[in-house]
Amino acid sequence: MKTVAIQMNTVATAMKTVVMATSLRNFLGIFGTPPVFVLLQAILRELSFITLLAFSVFNNQIAYFLEWVRHLAPSVVSREV
């Protein structure tokens, strides 16, 4: 397992985004689609380099993960029904 270092200013920016989006002024709007989309977009934009770095290091493991999920999904659905 590889450890990925995250710069503190990146974490601080993501946390500030969360605080701004969930402030009392915006609290009622957080359940609507646009505020939630903006919140998720801001967090993903700040942290996207971690995903890109991690999957480039591990020989495109996202393809293996998607393959694993594709085989797992039918068994989970059949157990729920």
N, C-alpha and C positions, 0 to 999 in steps of 0.2 A: 504494500500500500504506500502510495506516495503522498507526502505532506505538501499541501499547497499553502504558501504564505499569502495572506491577504493584507494589503496595505490598510492602515488605520483610517486614512482619509476616505477610502472607499467604503469602509464599514460605517463611518460617521455619516457619509452622504446618504447611504441606504437607510440608516436609522432616522435621519432627519426627514427623509421622504415619508417614512411610515408615520412619524409623529405629525407631520403636516397633514397627511391624508386622513388621519384618525382624530384630528383635533375636534373640539366640541362644535365648532362652526360647521365642519364637514361630516360630523358623525351620522346624521340622518341620511346623508347622501352616499355613505359608504356602501349601503346595500344596493344601490342602483348600479347599473352596468358601467357607465362612463367612469365614475370615481374608482371603482375596483380595477378596471382596465388600466387606468392611468397609474395606479399604485403598483400593480404587477409589472407594467411596462418599465416603470422607473427602477424597481428593484432588479429586474432582469437585466436592464441596461447597465447598471452599476456592477453587477456580479457576473456578467456574461463571459468575461475573460477567464474565469475560473473553470467553467464548463469547457470552453475551447481548449484550455491548457490541459485539463485532466484527460479529455478524450483523445487529444493528439498524442499524449504520452503513452496511453494504454492501447495502441494499435486499433483504434476505431472500435472501442468496446460498445459504443452506442448501437452498432449493428448487431452485436451479440445480445445486448440487452433487449432490443426490439424483437429479435428472434425468440428469446426466452419468454417474453411477455405474450407473443403470439401463440405459443404452445400452452402457456399457463391459463390464458383467458377462457378457453372452452371448458376446462375442468372447474374453474371457479363458477362459471355461469351454470353448469350442470348441477353443482352442489346447492346453489341458491334456489333452483327450481324444484 
